[in-house]
Amino acid sequence: MSELPDPTALFKCLADETRLRIALLIAAEGELCVCELMAALDDSQPKISRHLAQLRACGLLLDRRQGQWVYYRLHPQLAAWVQGILQITLEANEAWIKDNCQALREMRRPERKTACD
């Protein structure tokens, strides 16, 4: 996967505020699980999961399972133009997700296993 099917699909996927916040939070943090996104966005598990499924379907995210947790990250093979759009959007809108980032810092987050564990 060197790029998404087309720019229209990407922008349609990110046109929803919740999906855009999820994408930016994951871009900022590297990877997040559903419970972290629920705390950051103050939203329900079904709503967050539905948006994550849409972000996966449009090719933006990959997931990995660790015990009972499923962690989401940006697809490592995203085209450079997609990575650039996400990074520029994140840098230009840090204030827009400031409260979400604060909620993440304040929650008790699940432990992640690293590649060395």
N, C-alpha and C positions, 0 to 999 in steps of 0.2 A: 504494500500500500504506500505509494509515494505521494498520493494526493487524494482528496475527497472527490466524489463523483463530479461535482461542479460547485462554483461559488454560491449559486442560489440555494443549494441544499445546506451549505454551511450557515449562511445568513438566516435562513428560515429556522434552523435549529437553534441558533443563538438569539433569535428575535424575542424569545420569552425571557422575562426578567429572572425568573428562578434558574433557568438553564444557564443564562449568562453568568449569574452569580456563582453557580456551582463550578462552571468552567474556570472562572477567574480564581476562585478559592483553591481549586485543585492546581492550577498553574502556579499559584503563590506557594502552596504547601508541598507540592510534589505528589502526594496521594492523601486521600481522605476516605473514611468509611461512612456508611449511611448515618450512624449515630452522631458522628462529628458534624455532618452536614445538617442533620436535624437540629442540633444545638446552635450551629452558626446561623441558620436561617429561621429558626423558631418555627419549623414546619413539621408536619406529620410524616411518619415513615412511608405510608403509601404514596404521598405526593412526591417526596424526594426520590423514592425508587422509580416511580413512573418517569420522572425527568432524567434520571440516570440512564434508564433504558433507552430513552430517545437520544441521548448524547452518545451512547454506545452504538445505536443503530445508524447514526449518521457518521460514525467512524472517528469521533473525537476522543473517546475513552476506551481504555482496556481495564479489566478487573482481574484481581487475584484473590483467592480464598486463603485465609489463615485461620484455621479452627472455625469458630462461629462467625468470624468477621469476613466481610468482602471489602477490599480496598480498591479504589478507583484512581486511575492516573491518566494523564494525557497519553494518547497513543504515541509510542516512541517513533513511529514512522510517518508522522504527520508531515505534510509538505512544508517547506520552509516558509512559504507565504502564509500558511495557517498559523504556524508557530509565531511568526512575526506579528500577525494581527492580534493574537491573544496577548503577547508580551506588551505590545504598544498600548492595547486597551487596558491592561492591568496597571501599567505605569502611569497612564493618564487619568486613571479613575480610582486610585487608592482610597481616596476619601469616601467614595461610593460604597466600598466594601469594608470600611473601617470598623463599623459596629459588628459586622459578621466575623471579622478577624479577632476582635476583642472577645466575642462570645466563645470562639474556639480556644483562646488563651485561658479563659476562665473555667472551662469544663475539665473534668477528669477524663483524659483521653486513653483509649486502649493502647496497650503496649504492642509495638511492631517487632517482628523478627527481622533482623538484617540478614544479608546474604551470608554472614559469618556465623550466625546462630545455628 
